[in-house]
Amino acid sequence: MVEVDLGPKSVAVVGAGLVGCLLGVYLRKHGFVVEFFESRRDPRLGMETGRSINLVITSRGINALTGLSEEVAEKIMAITTRVEGRTLHDKEGKTLYQSYGPDDTYCNFSVSRWELNCVLMTAAEDAGCKFHFNSPLQHIDIPSAKLYFYLMEGGSLFQKVVTATHVFGADGGGSRCRQANKGLNGEAGEDRGLPLGFGYKELTMPALEGGVPPAHKDSLHIWPRGTHFMMGLYNRDGSFTMTLYAPNKAEKEGDVAFGDIKTEEDVTALFQEHYADAMPLMPAYKEEFLTNPVGFLGTVFTKPWVHGEKFALIGDAAHAFTPFFGQGCNSGFEDVAIFHELLTDMQGGGELDMARLFQLYYEERKPNTDAIANMALDNFEEMMSKTADRRFQIEQDIQNELAALDASYKSRYVLITHSLLPYHLCQEAGVVQQTILTQLSEGLDDAANFDRALAKRLLEEHWKPFLTKHAITPARCHYSSKYYEK
């Protein structure tokens, strides 16, 4: 057995993904010794294909990155592409474009998960963090902050025990750290996973000759089909990463489900019926569909995230949820930014009480990550079926008109992706807004005909009191960054 003590003011981070790496750089700024223990090989040795969904960086992610280092933020934003709205594709091949906001500064930024991980990992390494790859965690003793590994060296298996001052579990949705924490807390703890019952397959739409994009590159493309859908995001090489979402098992005969699509003929039939306009642009769709694995989709609710001064969960290990609001990495990056703010305040006030710090971090983040997890499930239904619904489309058009009518009005989507307003307030805002939109869209076949006098009255009756109640100023409703400007 090999025993290693990382020494005073040391942090062992289990998992070297996006959130863990960002956390490591911040912790180094605060003077901690940081070492990572990652089950995978070093991702910088080459990309693994087939499972990664392109990620989206929004206001919360940009805020965390720029707060860390303008140099790191520049490197990351340089590998992103702008997404200014969504284009809906119906079964007949007709398209409808919906902008994300009143102008093209209301954009998101698409990025390869692999590229982002590589940049952040190198930033952490440059900051002085140490990485141990191919080191899957076998056991963690949380009260003593001890990590146990079984490793191979020279053909021999040996046990390695690492002791740190503090441990962060950043090991993703299937977190061993979270499982150990639930075991420690017994009935008082929660580790509840809610499988969505849907999976996804990653496919590709290559660039045309000369690197020309096969579709509008500044848009998220969605093929809503009621019980399944496909979406596409542009890559810097001119291609699109396509993701097909469908149930794992059919609820009734005739439904599309991954479990029933087994042959090339099955795949061809699926695309001919539902995605015919995309077929000519996806020459490898059959091979990719049959080769690439079905990814898992689900939501994790767990409590508590922390244990005394020794242990905390962060990112997907604490709150994994479905990707349908593009907030997965953003919520994790916001975890890090909030932890950094709390740590900075506490260090400025004297002695560092890590137990208190961990508890404050948990109390701040738990209600907000629960809120975005539930809103992501709402957005799943929206992307799959509501986007094709005419009344929903009218309501989205009215949203933009309301923003022009009253500068204080920001849609729930804008609040989530273009502000730092806590997620739980964004969720509450969405309820208020739906009350307004339901009344304004009633009986309309064209958003241009909505009653503007009624709109002003409803905003005064419902929206303004909500803003006043929570002291929400215009500054809190919109996050500004140079990266939004073209």
N, C-alpha and C positions, 0 to 999 in steps of 0.2 A: 504494500500500500504506500502511495505517495501522498504526503500531507503538505498543503501549501497555505500559508497565511498571508493574505494580501496586505496586511498591516493596517495602521490607523487611518481613519478617514478614507476607507476604501469602499468601492461599490462594485459588486459583481452584477453585470447585466446579462440575464439569460435571454438570448435571442438577439441577433445582429441585423434585424430588419430595419425598415425605415424609421420607425419611432424610436427604437432602441439606439440607433446611431445618432439621431438628432439629440436625444437625451444625453448621450455620452459627451458630445461636444459642449453642451450647456454645463454639465457637471464638472468638466475640466475647467471651465471658466470660473467655477466656484472653488477650485482647488482640490477636488476629489481625485483620488487614484481610481481609474476606471479600467476594468477588464471585462471583455465580452466572451461568452461561451455559446457557440453557435453549432447546431447539429449538422448544418449543411457544410459543403465545401465553400471556399471563398467564391462568391458570385462573380467577382472580377475576372475569374479564369474563363468565363464563357457563359452565355445566356442559356437557360433551360426553357424550352418552348412548350406550349400546349396548355398551360394552366393560368397564365397571368392575364388579368383584365387590365387594359390601359387605365391609368388613374387620372383623376382630375384634381388640380390644385386650385383652390379658391382663396377667399380673403383670409381665412383662419390659418391656412397653410403658409400663405405669403407673409403674414404677420409674424409667424413663428420663425420663418427662415430669415427675414430681414432683421428681426431682433437678435438673431444669432450672429450673423456676419453678412455684410453687404456683398463680400467677395463670394461666399458660398451661395447666397441667393442668386447672384448673377450667373454663376455656373449652372445652377439648377434651372432658372428661367430660360437659359439659352438652349436647353434641350426640350422645351415645351412647345406646343402649338396652340394657337388661339381657338376657342370655341365660342361663337357669338350667339348661337341660337340652336334650335333643333329643326330638322327637316323630316316631315312625316311622309312615308311612302305607303300608298294604299295598294290593294291587290291588283288594280288596273294599271299601276305604274305611274299614277299621278302623284304629285308632291305638294306639300303645303309647308311653308317656312314660318316658324314662330321665333321671333327674337327673344332673348332673355331679358331685355330691358328697353328703355326708350332710345338708347343709342349704343354704338358698338363698343363703348367702354365697359358695358355690362357683359363681360366675357369671363369664361373659365379657361384653364390651361391644361391641355391633355399632355400626359407624359408616360413614358414606358416605366413600369415598376422596376424593371431590372436596371435601366440606366439611372433612375433616381436612387436606388439602393447603392449602386456603385459610387456615385458622387458623394453621398452622405457617409458611406463607409470610409472613403479616402479622407474626407474632412475630419472624421473622428480619429482616424489614424494619425493625421497631421497634427491634431490637437493633443496627441500623447496617449490616446487609448490603445490598449493591447488586445489583440484578437486571438482566440483559440477556436479554430474551425474543426469540423468533424468531431465535435464534442457534445453528443446528445446527453442531456441531463437524465439521470436515472432516478435521483431522489433529492429532495431538499428538506433539511431540518430547519424550519423557519425560525423558531425561537433562538437558535444558535447561529443562524445565518451560514449554515454549512451546505455546500453543494457536493453531491456524490456522482462520480462518473466511472464507467468501465470502459477502458480504452485499450487499443492494441498498439504494441510497439515491438518491432523485431519479431513478429509472430507470436508474441506472448500477451495474454490478457492481464491487465492490472487495474487496481482501483485507485482513483485519485479523489482526494477530499480537499475541497477549497473552502477556506473560511474568510469571510469578508465582514466589514463593519455593517454594511447594508446590502440588501439584494433587491434588484428590480426584476420582476417578471415581465419581459417584453417578448414572450415566445408565442404570440399569435393566438388565433381562435381555438386551437387545440391545446392550450397551455398546460404543461405539467405543473407549473408553479401555481396556477389557479386551482387545479385539482388538489394539490397538497394543502393549499390554504383552506379549501372546503373541508378537507379531512381534519384539519386542526380545529376548525370552528364548529364541527359537528352540526347539530340541529339548528344552531344559531346562525349558520352560514347558508349561503345559497350559491349554487352553480347550476343554473338552469339553461339548457340549450333548446332553442325552438327551431327545428329544421323547417325550412320553407316548403319542402316537398318538390321544389324545383331545382334543376341544375343548370349548368351552362357549358357550352363548348366554344373554344376559341377557334376562329377561322380567319382567313385573310382575303383581302381584296387588293391585289397588287397594283402598283402604279402602271399607267399606260406607257407607251413608247416615249422615251425622252424624259421619264419621271413625272409625266403629267398626271395629276390626281384624277381618279375615275369618277369623283363626285365633288360637290362643293366642300372645300377643305375646312372652312371656318365654322362648320356645323356638326352637331351630333345628329347622326342619321338613325331614325327609328322606323322599323317595319312593324307596327302594332297589329296583332292578329287575334286579340280577344283572350285566348288562353295560352298564347306563347308569343314571343316577339324576337326580333333581331335588331342589334344596334351596331353602329360603326363609328370609330373615331380615327381621325387622320394622324398619320405618322410623318415625320420629317423627310422620309425618303420618297414620299408621294403615295405610299400605300395606305390602306385602312386596316386597323385591327377590328375584326368583326366578332361579335359575341352573340350566340344564339341561346336564348333562355326558353326552357320548356319544362313541363312536369316530368318527374322521374317515372311516374306510372300514370296511366290514363284513368280518369274517374269514370268515364263511360265509353262505350264502343265508338270508334271514329275520332276520338280526341287524339291530338298529337302528343306523344310522350317518348322520351329517350329510350325507355325500355322496349318500345315496339319498333324502333328503327334499327335494323340490323344488317341490311344488305345495301349494295349500291342502288338497287332498284327502289328500295324504300327511301333512300336519301333523295334520289332524283324525283320521285313522286312528291315528296315533301316540298322541295324547292319549286317544282313546276306549278304546284297548286298555290303556294303561299308567298314565294319569293322569286317569282319569275323574272322580274326586272333586274335582280341582282345576279342571277345565274351566269349571264355572259361575262360578267366582270369578276367572277370568282372561279377561275379555271380549275383550282384544286379543291373545290368545296367537298366533293365526294370523298376523296382520300383523307382530307383533314377531318371530316366528320367521323369517319370510321376509325381513324387512328388516334385522334386527340381524346384524352379522358374527359369524363363528365365531372366538372367541378362542383363542389358542395356549396350550398347557400343556406345560411341560417343566422340566428341571432342569439347572442349570449347575454344573459342577465346574471350578475353575480354580486355578492356582498358578504363581508366587507372586502375592500381592495387592499387593506393595509393591516399590519400587525406590529403594534408598538413602534419602536424605532428601527426595527430590523428589516421590514419587508413592505413592498408596495407593488401592485400591478399597474401596468400602463399600456395604452393602445389597445389593440385587438384582444390581448390577454385579459383585459378588464371588461371590454364592451364590444366585441366583434358584432357587426351587423351587416345586413345585406347592402349591396353597392349601389342602390338605385337613387341615391341623392348625391353621389359623388363625394361623400363626406368621410369615407373611411380613413384615409391618411390625414385628412384635415382635422378630424376630431382627435386623432392621436397626436398630431403636431400641436394642437391646442392644449392637450394634456401637458405637454412639455413646457409650452409657453406659460401656462398658469402655474405649474410647479416652480418654474424659474422666478416668476413674479413673487410668489409666496416665500421662496427661499431668500430672495434679495431683500424683501421687507424684514424677514426674521433676522438675517445677518446684520442688517442695519440697526436692529434694535438691541443687539447684545448677544447673549449666549444662544447658541443654536440648539433648539429642542426638536430633534428629528421626529419624535413620536407625535408631537403637536403639529409639526409641519405635515407629516403624512396624513394625519386626521383632517386637517384643513383642506388639503388637496382632494381627499376623498369626498368630503362634504360639498365642495365646490363643483366637482365634476360629475358625481353620480347622477343627480337629477337631470343634468344636461345631456349626458350620453344616453340615458334612458329615453329622453325626448327625441333625440335624433334617430335612435334605433326604431322607434315607433313611426316617425315620419318617413323613414326610408321604406318601411313596409307599405305605407300609404302611397308612396311614389312608385312602388313596384306595380300596383294596380293601375296607377295613372299611365305609366309608360306602356303597359301591356294592352290596355283596352280603352281607357278614357281619352287618350290623345286622338283616337279615331272618332270620338263622339262629338257631334256637331255642337251640342250645348256647351260642352267643356271647352271647345275651341273658341266659342263666342265669349265665354267667361275669361279666357286668357287674353283675348283682344280687349275686353273691357278693363282688365287689370292695367294694361298700358295706358289706356285712356284716362283712368283714374289717377295714375301717376302724373300725367300731363295736367289734369284738372286741379290737383292738389299736391304740392311738392312734398307734403308730409307722408303721403301714401307710398309705401313700398310693399310689394307682394311678399308673401312668405318665402318664395324662392329667392328673391333678392335679399331678404334679411338673412337667410341662411348662407348664401354664397357670396354676398357683397357687404357684409357687416360683421362685427364681432359681438353682436347682441347675443346673450346666452340662448342656447337652443330651446330651453323651456319657454322663454318668452316668444321665440319664433313660433313655437307650436301653438301658444295661446293666441298669437296674432292671426294665425291661419284660421282658427275657429271664428274669430271676429270677422275676418274678411269673407269667409264663406257665407256668413249671414247676409252680408252686403251684396255679394255677387249673385246669390240665389234670387234675391228680389229684383236685381237689375236685369238679369238674363231671362226672367220669366216671360215666355211667349215670344221671344225674339228669334228672328231668322237671320239677323245681321247685326253685329255689334255696333255699327254706326248709328243704329236707331235707338240706343239706350237712352233712358230719361236722365238728362244731366241735372236737372233740378232735384229729382229724387236722389241722385247720387250725392249731391252736396248735402242734402238733409241726412242721408244715412251715414255719411262720413262724420258729420257733427254729432249724430246720436250714438255711433258705435266706435268709430276709429279714434277720434280725438280723445274721448274719455279713457280709452285703453292706453294711449300714449301718456296722458297725464298721470294715470294711476301708477305707471311704472317709471315715471320720470325719463321717458325716452325722448331724447332730443334729436334733431336732424343729424347731428354729428355721429350719434350712436347707430343711425340707420344706414350709414354708408361708409365703407372703408376705402380710403384713397391710397393709391400706389402708382408710381410711375409706370409700372408694368402694364397697367390697363390702357395706357395711351399707345397708339400705333406708331 
